[in-house]
Amino acid sequence: MTRTRAKDPNSNSCYYKKILILFFLSSLAFPIDLLAKAPEVVEIFAKSSVENLSPKIEYRYLGSRFQHCKPETLKSLDEMEWHHNSGDVVRVPRSPLGNWLRFRIVNLSKEPIVRTLSLYWLNVPEAELCSIDTQGRFEAFYSNNETTTLLGSRSLLPHFTIQLPPQQERTYYLFIKTNENINYPISLLSEEDYTTQIQVRSVVFSAISFALLLSLIANIYFYFRTKKLLFVALLAHLLSVGVTLYFLHGREFSSIVKYDNSIFRHSYFLFLGITHFSFFLYLASWSSEESSTIHKSPIFWISSLLGLFYPLIVSFDFWYEHRIWILIANYGFMIYFFGKSHASLFVMKAYDELCYVGVWTIFLLFSVFKTTFQFEFYPYNWLSVYGIIFYFPLLAIVTSLLAREITNRWAIERNSLKRSHLASLDVRACVETLLRLLKREKIYLKKSLKEEDVAKEMGITVHQLSEIINTEFKTSFPSLLNQYRVEEAKFLLIENPNESTARIGENAGFSSRSAFYLEFKKVTGSNPNSFRKASSIRS
């Protein structure tokens, strides 16, 4: 007889357990983000503070084919895949056709709530907000380059006014057509908070304008008092920085220049190149003030022209992909030549010099943070975006005043150093000795006469002799000799009418015929032959 095997009653349960385990493991591997789901809800109350919507915003990037707010667009978008934004800043690559964002808000209070949706970035030429209420009604709002205050000189940040009835929940869709990647927070503000935002921007704008005005007046005044180009170059750089910040945070350059060009739409890169060149002009003027030769180097001026590469970043894909090297090269040369041209200030001989170089160093750090953020290598934070804006008024005022103080002290020190050369001398006696050598002994007739020879004859140093001639005769040593040689030549031309002019120039102490003619015409206004003829006619 064939024996049948008894069936284990627990075998079925084991089998089902294995199926459940496999299902659970496979579900863990499934990309949950691909499942269609509603966005995370933002809960607001009547007295809610500022709400940063960025962590609860969803976005679409790839495959966007819908533009502008329309009822049929929202229906199609609702059925598509959305990605959740993580972080306190919305970070989405720019799409040429525009980007779609969405968020969901619920009003938990028993009264209607009015809020302002604010985008914390200016360079957004076009933005639309739309939704469908509980009764199926479509609503759309639009934002563009609105201007306010000071005759339209300042733009408002893109914003929308949202009105939500009590106990109502609604999904909002935000369409953004931007010139740059989205890399900024999006917040929900009460009316008071939004008013405060406008007031703060107005105060900062006024502070920068006032600081630039003071800097303009001070540097122009200092220039006319001292005739130093340093103050012109410093003012030019401060103005270029101010204009760059204005068109980045005050008003869009593209809203003024109605021309659809990538350089104008990304005006920051255009003005960054101008600011780069103006900074090197300032370094050249400071180097000249320190009697340094750094600004005479060809590498210095080649480095100043590297700012021309900034506009290329937004014009050509190749330069955009390699923008990190442009950033490193430009700021590397800026910092290097700043250190070389301001080397004497790092010795810390005076507190104002230490303060001056410290103010510039902090500015360069803020500038690096700002540029690396604009180049999309540094995350959005208040220091990298707004640090240089709040610091700029201090930079404009302090550098203008300290530049005058430092250069004025240097001028005094140089004058005192010059006076120290003559402090131990009887200047009047030295002048008489020099005149005796020139008039009686006629030392100027010696062709190879050097200043060292005359100083040795007088028993003083070359620096002392040079200073005596500069201060007492208001000229230089070679010019003084040539004056006496010309007078000697005039006498010889009249006394020796048959002598050649070349021979007379040689007898007067000139080393060559060309030098004789050049100096003679410079002093008398005519050449030796013309002078001789005119003298013979008069006689």
RODO-2510 file (C-alpha; in nm, 4 decimals, decimal comma):
residues 539
     n   res          X          Y          Z
     1     m     0,0000     0,0000     0,0000
     2     t     0,1229     0,3370    -0,0905
     3     r     0,1600     0,5693     0,2043
     4     t     0,0633     0,9351     0,1559
     5     r     0,2632     1,2031     0,3341
     6     a     0,0701     1,3994     0,5900
     7     k     0,0332     1,7675     0,4946
     8     d     0,1804     2,0152     0,7431
     9     p    -0,0935     2,2569     0,8486
    10     n     0,1637     2,5336     0,9037
    11     s     0,3077     2,5114     0,5502
    12     n     0,0488     2,7485     0,4035
    13     s     0,1105     3,0093     0,6705
    14     c     0,4874     2,9931     0,6083
    15     y     0,4258     3,0337     0,2384
    16     y     0,2142     3,3463     0,2927
    17     k     0,4709     3,4872     0,5328
    18     k     0,7398     3,4601     0,2655
    19     i     0,5165     3,6403     0,0160
    20     l     0,4498     3,9209     0,2645
    21     i     0,8209     3,9590     0,3405
    22     l     0,9096     3,9756    -0,0292
    23     f     0,6372     4,2322    -0,0870
    24     f     0,7621     4,4448     0,2010
    25     l     1,1232     4,4338     0,0800
    26     s     1,0241     4,5183    -0,2754
    27     s     0,8171     4,8109    -0,1520
    28     l     1,1233     4,9544     0,0225
    29     a     1,3130     4,9546    -0,3037
    30     f     1,0287     5,1244    -0,4946
    31     p     1,0862     5,4976    -0,5560
    32     i     0,8162     5,6394    -0,3374
    33     d     0,8690     5,9903    -0,4793
    34     l     0,7189     5,8714    -0,8050
    35     l     0,3852     5,8052    -0,6421
    36     a     0,1350     6,0820    -0,6975
    37     k     0,0611     6,2590    -0,3723
    38     a    -0,0541     6,5970    -0,2529
    39     p     0,2063     6,8512    -0,1387
    40     e     0,2753     6,8973     0,2293
    41     v     0,0261     7,1356     0,3890
    42     v     0,1343     7,4703     0,5356
    43     e    -0,0853     7,5601     0,8327
    44     i    -0,1433     7,9283     0,9037
    45     f    -0,3333     8,1154     1,1713
    46     a    -0,4473     8,4731     1,2151
    47     k    -0,1313     8,5637     1,4111
    48     s     0,1175     8,3404     1,2315
    49     s     0,4689     8,4793     1,1981
    50     v     0,6777     8,4730     0,8810
    51     e     0,6438     8,1298     0,7236
    52     n     0,9262     8,0010     0,5050
    53     l     0,7511     7,7903     0,2422
    54     s     1,0742     7,6594     0,0878
    55     p     1,0900     7,3241     0,2773
    56     k     0,7291     7,2461     0,1799
    57     i     0,7432     7,3455    -0,1853
    58     e     0,7365     7,0968    -0,4712
    59     y     0,8777     7,1650    -0,8152
    60     r     0,8783     7,0397    -1,1712
    61     y     1,1857     7,0784    -1,3877
    62     l     1,2343     6,8186    -1,6601
    63     g     0,9654     6,7777    -1,9203
    64     s     0,7925     7,1094    -1,8501
    65     r     0,5872     7,1977    -2,1546
    66     f     0,3208     7,4172    -1,9989
    67     q     0,3577     7,7929    -1,9701
    68     h     0,1468     8,0522    -1,7919
    69     c    -0,1509     8,0058    -1,5630
    70     k    -0,4558     7,8491    -1,7280
    71     p    -0,7308     7,6213    -1,5868
    72     e    -0,6407     7,3392    -1,8246
    73     t    -0,2729     7,3787    -1,7352
    74     l    -0,3396     7,3203    -1,3649
    75     k    -0,5407     7,0070    -1,4391
    76     s    -0,2549     6,8621    -1,6439
    77     l     0,0098     6,9648    -1,3896
    78     d    -0,1819     6,8004    -1,1061
    79     e    -0,1504     6,4617    -1,2746
    80     m     0,2251     6,4887    -1,3281
    81     e     0,5243     6,3903    -1,1213
    82     w     0,6499     6,6476    -0,8679
    83     h     0,9722     6,6629    -0,6707
    84     h     0,9944     6,7736    -0,3111
    85     n     1,2312     7,0605    -0,2290
    86     s     1,4440     6,9941     0,0771
    87     g     1,6052     7,2790     0,2654
    88     d     1,5276     7,6341     0,3660
    89     v     1,6014     7,7607     0,0136
    90     v     1,4305     7,6643    -0,3118
    91     r     1,7035     7,5277    -0,5388
    92     v     1,5852     7,4418    -0,8897
    93     p     1,7834     7,4661    -1,2175
    94     r     1,6462     7,7222    -1,4573
    95     s     1,4275     7,5953    -1,7411
    96     p     1,4158     7,8051    -2,0609
    97     l     1,0384     7,7539    -2,0787
    98     g     0,9875     7,8494    -1,7154
    99     n     0,9646     7,6616    -1,3853
   100     w     0,6560     7,5409    -1,1981
   101     l     0,6376     7,5294    -0,8194
   102     r     0,3443     7,4362    -0,5984
   103     f     0,2517     7,4465    -0,2309
   104     r    -0,0615     7,3871    -0,0240
   105     i    -0,1953     7,6227     0,2451
   106     v    -0,4726     7,5706     0,4974
   107     n    -0,6309     7,8482     0,7013
   108     l    -0,7032     7,7050     1,0456
   109     s    -0,8488     8,0257     1,1874
   110     k    -1,2145     8,1273     1,1894
   111     e    -1,1592     8,4428     0,9903
   112     p    -1,0214     8,5247     0,6440
   113     i    -0,6467     8,5637     0,6257
   114     v    -0,4493     8,7922     0,3944
   115     r    -0,0854     8,7070     0,3328
   116     t     0,1877     8,8249     0,0929
   117     l     0,3866     8,5622    -0,0935
   118     s     0,7370     8,7078    -0,1431
   119     l     1,0224     8,5789    -0,3600
   120     y     1,3546     8,6879    -0,2107
   121     w     1,5194     8,7656    -0,5439
   122     l     1,4889     9,0565    -0,7838
   123     n     1,5907     8,9088    -1,1178
   124     v     1,2523     8,7446    -1,1910
   125     p     1,1048     8,9206    -1,4972
   126     e     0,7858     8,7156    -1,4981
   127     a     0,5962     8,5305    -1,2251
   128     e     0,2371     8,4036    -1,2074
   129     l     0,0408     8,2504    -0,9189
   130     c    -0,2812     8,0579    -0,9741
   131     s    -0,5177     7,8226    -0,7945
   132     i    -0,8685     7,6755    -0,8023
   133     d    -1,0862     7,7319    -0,4952
   134     t    -1,3262     7,4837    -0,3364
   135     q    -1,6054     7,6018    -0,5653
   136     g    -1,4015     7,5337    -0,8772
   137     r    -1,3271     7,8962    -0,9566
   138     f    -0,9929     7,9711    -1,1197
   139     e    -0,7799     8,2562    -0,9804
   140     a    -0,4597     8,3986    -1,1242
   141     f    -0,2224     8,6692    -1,0012
   142     y     0,0676     8,8324    -1,1840
   143     s     0,3901     8,9964    -1,0713
   144     n     0,6542     9,1844    -1,2712
   145     n     0,9125     9,4602    -1,2354
   146     e     0,7067     9,6976    -1,0289
   147     t     0,8820    10,0113    -0,9045
   148     t     0,8206    10,2299    -0,6057
   149     t     0,9712    10,5287    -0,4194
   150     l     1,2213    10,7845    -0,5429
   151     l     1,0643    10,8301    -0,8857
   152     g     1,0665    10,4589    -0,9617
   153     s     1,4354    10,4119    -0,8879
   154     r     1,3832    10,0952    -0,6845
   155     s     1,1977     9,7747    -0,7723
   156     l     0,9859     9,5721    -0,5345
   157     l     1,0657     9,2065    -0,4883
   158     p     0,8247     8,9801    -0,6814
   159     h     0,5197     8,9242    -0,4599
   160     f     0,1549     8,8192    -0,4573
   161     t    -0,1346     8,8898    -0,2211
   162     i    -0,3152     8,5729    -0,1097
   163     q    -0,6614     8,5833     0,0477
   164     l    -0,7772     8,2585     0,2036
   165     p    -1,1258     8,2117     0,3567
   166     p    -1,1538     8,0527     0,7037
   167     q    -1,1100     7,6769     0,7360
   168     q    -1,0175     7,6446     0,3695
   169     e    -0,7338     7,4475     0,2143
   170     r    -0,5954     7,5276    -0,1293
   171     t    -0,3084     7,4308    -0,3605
   172     y    -0,1251     7,7173    -0,5312
   173     y     0,0805     7,6854    -0,8486
   174     l     0,3651     7,9309    -0,9076
   175     f     0,5039     7,9793    -1,2587
   176     i     0,8440     8,1542    -1,2708
   177     k     1,0301     8,2643    -1,5815
   178     t     1,3693     8,3681    -1,4544
   179     n     1,7077     8,4630    -1,5937
   180     e     1,8971     8,2522    -1,3406
   181     n     1,8683     7,9284    -1,1509
   182     i     1,6196     7,9432    -0,8659
   183     n     1,8269     7,9701    -0,5495
   184     y     1,6402     8,1776    -0,2923
   185     p     1,3739     8,1430    -0,0195
   186     i     1,0012     8,1920    -0,0779
   187     s     0,8094     8,3126     0,2265
   188     l     0,4576     8,3934     0,3379
   189     l     0,4402     8,7311     0,5165
   190     s     0,1728     8,9171     0,7051
   191     e     0,0914     9,2721     0,5956
   192     e     0,3055     9,4133     0,8784
   193     d     0,6004     9,1893     0,7923
   194     y     0,5794     9,2812     0,4259
   195     t     0,5687     9,6519     0,5112
   196     t     0,8761     9,6006     0,7305
   197     q     1,0532     9,4291     0,4397
   198     i     0,9892     9,7313     0,2167
   199     q     1,1061     9,9716     0,4867
   200     v     1,4266     9,7783     0,5519
   201     r     1,5128     9,7761     0,1807
   202     s     1,4401    10,1501     0,1660
   203     v     1,6671    10,2195     0,4634
   204     v     1,9516    10,0136     0,3145
   205     f     1,9065    10,1790    -0,0256
   206     s     1,9099    10,5240     0,1371
   207     a     2,2166    10,4375     0,3474
   208     i     2,4130    10,3259     0,0407
   209     s     2,3053    10,6350    -0,1547
   210     f     2,4006    10,8648     0,1338
   211     a     2,7381    10,6927     0,1784
   212     l     2,8122    10,7244    -0,1931
   213     l     2,7142    11,0914    -0,1863
   214     l     2,9480    11,1614     0,1057
   215     s     3,2235    10,9653    -0,0682
   216     l     3,1642    11,1604    -0,3894
   217     i     3,1889    11,4973    -0,2145
   218     a     3,4909    11,3962    -0,0056
   219     n     3,6950    11,2494    -0,2902
   220     i     3,6245    11,5398    -0,5248
   221     y     3,7252    11,7840    -0,2497
   222     f     4,0415    11,5858    -0,1707
   223     y     4,1348    11,5714    -0,5378
   224     f     4,1120    11,9485    -0,5892
   225     r     4,3092    12,0056    -0,2691
   226     t     4,5892    11,7597    -0,3464
   227     k     4,5664    11,6926    -0,7242
   228     k     4,6191    11,3233    -0,6474
   229     l     4,4617    11,0785    -0,8957
   230     l     4,4223    10,8327    -0,6083
   231     f     4,0964    10,9978    -0,5042
   232     v     3,9578    10,9864    -0,8578
   233     a     4,0399    10,6151    -0,8896
   234     l     3,8996    10,5366    -0,5444
   235     l     3,5772    10,7192    -0,6238
   236     a     3,5462    10,5376    -0,9591
   237     h     3,5760    10,1994    -0,7883
   238     l     3,3261    10,2837    -0,5149
   239     l     3,0760    10,4070    -0,7747
   240     s     3,1192    10,0911    -0,9833
   241     v     3,0542     9,8721    -0,6773
   242     g     2,7491    10,0801    -0,5870
   243     v     2,6074    10,0559    -0,9404
   244     t     2,6685     9,6784    -0,9457
   245     l     2,4780     9,6299    -0,6189
   246     y     2,2007     9,8619    -0,7353
   247     f     2,1275     9,6680    -1,0521
   248     l     2,1474     9,3413    -0,8601
   249     h     1,9270     9,4295    -0,5628
   250     g     1,7714     9,7679    -0,6392
   251     r     1,6378     9,7514    -0,9918
   252     e     1,6897     9,5229    -1,2873
   253     f     1,9169     9,6583    -1,5579
   254     s     1,7026     9,4816    -1,8195
   255     s     1,3994     9,6844    -1,7073
   256     i     1,5865    10,0029    -1,8083
   257     v     1,7646     9,8755    -2,1189
   258     k     1,4821     9,7196    -2,3182
   259     y     1,7015     9,4751    -2,5045
   260     d     1,6708     9,0973    -2,4798
   261     n     2,0330     8,9993    -2,4501
   262     s     2,1880     8,7487    -2,2095
   263     i     2,4446     9,0056    -2,0922
   264     f     2,1747     9,2609    -2,0068
   265     r     1,9556     8,9951    -1,8448
   266     h     2,2542     8,8923    -1,6322
   267     s     2,3881     9,2441    -1,5795
   268     y     2,5781     9,1395    -1,2664
   269     f     2,8487     8,9783    -1,4823
   270     l     2,8779     9,2902    -1,6982
   271     f     2,9207     9,5242    -1,4020
   272     l     3,1441     9,2747    -1,2249
   273     g     3,3916     9,3108    -1,5118
   274     i     3,3768     9,6908    -1,4842
   275     t     3,4282     9,6728    -1,1082
   276     h     3,7267     9,4413    -1,1574
   277     f     3,8987     9,6927    -1,3877
   278     s     3,8194     9,9907    -1,1621
   279     f     3,9742     9,8047    -0,8673
   280     f     4,3014     9,7734    -1,0586
   281     l     4,2890    10,1447    -1,1416
   282     y     4,2660    10,2101    -0,7689
   283     l     4,5581     9,9703    -0,7023
   284     a     4,7670    10,1493    -0,9673
   285     s     4,7020    10,4899    -0,8120
   286     w     4,7834    10,3608    -0,4639
   287     s     5,1022    10,1956    -0,5916
   288     s     5,2045    10,5263    -0,7465
   289     e     5,1325    10,7045    -0,4180
   290     e     5,3619    10,4602    -0,2373
   291     s     5,6318    10,5222    -0,5037
   292     s     5,6107    10,1554    -0,5966
   293     t     5,6637    10,0100    -0,9453
   294     i     5,4003     9,7338    -0,9270
   295     h     5,1614     9,9208    -1,1546
   296     k     5,4314     9,9407    -1,4221
   297     s     5,4328     9,5642    -1,4671
   298     p     5,2659     9,4294    -1,7866
   299     i     5,1225     9,1407    -1,5829
   300     f     4,9420     9,3945    -1,3648
   301     w     4,7535     9,5475    -1,6587
   302     i     4,6891     9,2117    -1,8218
   303     s     4,5298     9,1013    -1,4940
   304     s     4,3117     9,4123    -1,4948
   305     l     4,1657     9,3074    -1,8318
   306     l     4,0693     8,9590    -1,7117
   307     g     3,7366     9,1077    -1,6035
   308     l     3,6380     9,0946    -1,9723
   309     f     3,5811     8,7212    -1,9251
   310     y     3,2909     8,7758    -1,6838
   311     p     3,0335     8,8686    -1,9541
   312     l     3,1465     8,5668    -2,1572
   313     i     3,0136     8,3371    -1,8845
   314     v     2,6535     8,4191    -1,9735
   315     s     2,7210     8,4344    -2,3470
   316     f     2,8956     8,1043    -2,4185
   317     d     2,8468     7,7567    -2,2702
   318     f     3,2204     7,6882    -2,2751
   319     w     3,2980     7,9767    -2,0418
   320     y     2,9995     7,8941    -1,8225
   321     e     3,1321     7,5407    -1,7717
   322     h     3,4788     7,6776    -1,6870
   323     r     3,3674     7,9790    -1,4840
   324     i     3,5445     7,8468    -1,1738
   325     w     3,8823     7,9171    -1,3387
   326     i     3,7770     8,2725    -1,4235
   327     l     3,6754     8,3221    -1,0620
   328     i     4,0020     8,1821    -0,9241
   329     a     4,2213     8,3772    -1,1683
   330     n     4,0502     8,7140    -1,1203
   331     y     4,0268     8,7076    -0,7422
   332     g     4,3709     8,5492    -0,7168
   333     f     4,5285     8,8415    -0,9033
   334     m     4,3138     9,0958    -0,7173
   335     i     4,4253     8,9680    -0,3770
   336     y     4,7881     8,9260    -0,4866
   337     f     4,8264     9,2774    -0,6257
   338     f     4,6309     9,4241    -0,3348
   339     g     4,8857     9,2722    -0,0978
   340     k     5,1802     9,3902    -0,3082
   341     s     5,0544     9,7467    -0,3528
   342     h     4,9554     9,7836     0,0147
   343     a     5,2593     9,6023     0,1537
   344     s     5,3758     9,9001     0,3619
   345     l     5,0406     9,9103     0,5454
   346     f     5,0812     9,5558     0,6739
   347     v     5,3799     9,6709     0,8803
   348     m     5,1191     9,8272     1,1135
   349     k     5,3087    10,1499     1,1807
   350     a     4,9855    10,3370     1,2582
   351     y     4,6320    10,2444     1,3619
   352     d     4,4717    10,4238     1,0687
   353     e     4,6835    10,2232     0,8242
   354     l     4,5871     9,8989     1,0007
   355     c     4,2213    10,0011     0,9923
   356     y     4,2434    10,0968     0,6245
   357     v     4,3916     9,7667     0,5087
   358     g     4,1505     9,5783     0,7387
   359     v     3,8458     9,7472     0,5846
   360     w     3,9631     9,6537     0,2350
   361     t     4,0407     9,2949     0,3402
   362     i     3,6905     9,2434     0,4804
   363     f     3,5436     9,3896     0,1616
   364     l     3,7400     9,1427    -0,0518
   365     l     3,6126     8,8538     0,1632
   366     f     3,2507     8,9680     0,1238
   367     s     3,3103     9,0125    -0,2481
   368     v     3,4416     8,6559    -0,2790
   369     f     3,1362     8,5196    -0,0914
   370     k     2,9010     8,7212    -0,3108
   371     t     3,0623     8,6177    -0,6376
   372     t     3,0869     8,2481    -0,5485
   373     f     2,7151     8,2569    -0,4653
   374     q     2,6314     8,4279    -0,7955
   375     f     2,8448     8,1669    -0,9721
   376     e     2,6362     7,8968    -0,7989
   377     f     2,9291     7,7531    -0,6036
   378     y     2,8102     7,8725    -0,2624
   379     p     2,4705     7,8114    -0,0994
   380     y     2,2218     8,0875    -0,0293
   381     n     2,2609     8,2493     0,3097
   382     w     2,2188     8,6012     0,4379
   383     l     2,5923     8,6595     0,4742
   384     s     2,6851     8,5610     0,1184
   385     v     2,3926     8,7484    -0,0390
   386     y     2,3503     9,0609     0,1732
   387     g     2,6762     9,0885     0,3695
   388     i     2,8476     9,3142     0,1150
   389     i     2,5356     9,5347     0,0899
   390     f     2,5286     9,6190     0,4603
   391     y     2,9073     9,6592     0,4664
   392     f     2,9373     9,8850     0,1630
   393     p     2,8373    10,2189     0,3302
   394     l     3,1124    10,1640     0,5882
   395     l     3,3637    10,0856     0,3131
   396     a     3,2775    10,3976     0,1116
   397     i     3,3079    10,6424     0,4013
   398     v     3,6025    10,4895     0,5899
   399     t     3,8268    10,4331     0,2865
   400     s     3,7665    10,7856     0,1547
   401     l     3,8545    10,9511     0,4855
   402     l     4,1462    10,7252     0,5758
   403     a     4,3005    10,7506     0,2283
   404     r     4,3210    11,1261     0,2759
   405     e     4,4573    11,0922     0,6307
   406     i     4,7277    10,8415     0,5345
   407     t     4,8461    11,0189     0,2191
   408     n     4,8512    11,3518     0,3997
   409     r     5,0718    11,2076     0,6736
   410     w     5,3016    11,0550     0,4118
   411     a     5,3377    11,3950     0,2430
   412     i     5,4305    11,5576     0,5742
   413     e     5,6844    11,2849     0,6457
   414     r     5,8412    11,3277     0,3029
   415     n     5,8677    11,7039     0,3464
   416     s     6,0230    11,6659     0,6887
   417     l     6,2660    11,4135     0,5442
   418     k     6,3645    11,6618     0,2761
   419     r     6,4137    11,9358     0,5327
   420     s     6,6276    11,7009     0,7385
   421     h     6,8800    11,6861     0,4522
   422     l     6,9420    12,0584     0,4917
   423     a     6,8977    12,0835     0,8661
   424     s     7,2740    12,0732     0,9351
   425     l     7,3697    12,3011     0,6455
   426     d     7,4050    12,6738     0,5974
   427     v     7,1839    12,6871     0,2882
   428     r     7,2699    13,0484     0,2077
   429     a     7,6413    12,9737     0,2133
   430     c     7,5891    12,6694    -0,0097
   431     v     7,3959    12,8783    -0,2612
   432     e     7,6749    13,1366    -0,2720
   433     t     7,9318    12,8619    -0,3246
   434     l     7,7293    12,7108    -0,6072
   435     l     7,6861    13,0492    -0,7754
   436     r     8,0598    13,1105    -0,7494
   437     l     8,1303    12,7768    -0,9188
   438     l     7,8843    12,8594    -1,1957
   439     k     7,9612    13,2253    -1,2593
   440     r     8,3298    13,2594    -1,1809
   441     e     8,4744    12,9146    -1,2375
   442     k     8,2229    12,8231    -1,5078
   443     i     8,2098    12,4571    -1,4146
   444     y     7,9266    12,4108    -1,6648
   445     l     8,1795    12,4235    -1,9495
   446     k     8,2929    12,0755    -1,8531
   447     k     8,0976    11,8376    -2,0772
   448     s     8,1118    11,5338    -1,8504
   449     l     8,0259    11,7265    -1,5360
   450     k     7,8217    11,5184    -1,2889
   451     e     7,6187    11,6208    -0,9904
   452     e     7,8392    11,4055    -0,7699
   453     d     8,1437    11,6101    -0,8766
   454     v     7,9805    11,9404    -0,7828
   455     a     7,8544    11,8026    -0,4499
   456     k     8,2035    11,6779    -0,3682
   457     e     8,3491    12,0174    -0,4583
   458     m     8,1001    12,1866    -0,2235
   459     g     8,1539    11,9341     0,0555
   460     i     7,7918    11,8175     0,0724
   461     t     7,5985    11,5071    -0,0360
   462     v     7,4255    11,4614    -0,3711
   463     h     7,0816    11,4617    -0,2006
   464     q     7,1590    11,7888    -0,0276
   465     l     7,2783    11,9498    -0,3517
   466     s     6,9717    11,8258    -0,5387
   467     e     6,7415    11,9638    -0,2708
   468     i     6,9180    12,3011    -0,2666
   469     i     6,8776    12,3341    -0,6442
   470     n     6,5125    12,2252    -0,6249
   471     t     6,4178    12,4566    -0,3412
   472     e     6,6358    12,7610    -0,4126
   473     f     6,6558    12,7581    -0,7938
   474     k     6,3228    12,5805    -0,8627
   475     t     6,4815    12,3522    -1,1190
   476     s     6,6980    12,0419    -1,1544
   477     f     7,0758    12,0066    -1,1783
   478     p     7,0869    11,9380    -1,5589
   479     s     6,8458    12,2219    -1,6325
   480     l     7,0500    12,4627    -1,4207
   481     l     7,3700    12,3753    -1,6088
   482     n     7,1977    12,4095    -1,9470
   483     q     7,0687    12,7562    -1,8572
   484     y     7,4236    12,8776    -1,8003
   485     r     7,5479    12,6963    -2,1109
   486     v     7,2827    12,8684    -2,3242
   487     e     7,3847    13,2091    -2,1867
   488     e     7,7459    13,1268    -2,2648
   489     a     7,6496    13,0186    -2,6175
   490     k     7,4561    13,3414    -2,6767
   491     f     7,7670    13,5401    -2,5816
   492     l     7,9921    13,3287    -2,8066
   493     l     7,7533    13,3547    -3,1051
   494     i     7,7730    13,7326    -3,0933
   495     e     8,1447    13,7567    -3,0163
   496     n     8,2499    13,4976    -3,2755
   497     p     8,0309    13,5497    -3,5831
   498     n     8,2568    13,3394    -3,8045
   499     e     8,2607    13,0395    -3,5691
   500     s     8,0312    12,7488    -3,6569
   501     t     7,7330    12,6922    -3,4340
   502     a     7,8425    12,3339    -3,3669
   503     r     8,1798    12,4590    -3,2427
   504     i     8,0159    12,7229    -3,0243
   505     g     7,7849    12,4610    -2,8692
   506     e     8,0859    12,2465    -2,7901
   507     n     8,2732    12,5443    -2,6363
   508     a     7,9657    12,6257    -2,4253
   509     g     7,9732    12,2813    -2,2655
   510     f     7,7149    12,0912    -2,4690
   511     s     7,8008    11,7300    -2,5426
   512     s     7,6399    11,7238    -2,8893
   513     r     7,5031    11,9528    -3,1587
   514     s     7,1471    11,8156    -3,1199
   515     a     7,1491    11,8765    -2,7452
   516     f     7,2758    12,2321    -2,8038
   517     y     7,0012    12,3136    -3,0549
   518     l     6,7300    12,1583    -2,8379
   519     e     6,8231    12,3429    -2,5197
   520     f     6,8954    12,6700    -2,6996
   521     k     6,5512    12,6754    -2,8614
   522     k     6,3870    12,5740    -2,5356
   523     v     6,5390    12,8759    -2,3570
   524     t     6,5400    13,1419    -2,6327
   525     g     6,2585    13,0265    -2,8591
   526     s     6,4819    13,0216    -3,1695
   527     n     6,7743    12,8197    -3,3020
   528     p     7,1368    12,9437    -3,2797
   529     n     7,1566    13,0554    -3,6449
   530     s     6,8386    13,2602    -3,6220
   531     f     6,9589    13,4141    -3,2970
   532     r     7,2924    13,5099    -3,4536
   533     k     7,1266    13,6700    -3,7574
   534     a     6,8822    13,8638    -3,5414
   535     s     7,1654    13,9835    -3,3183
   536     s     7,3755    14,0986    -3,6139
   537     i     7,0833    14,2957    -3,7578
   538     r     7,0206    14,4676    -3,4253
   539     s     7,3881    14,5546    -3,3868
***
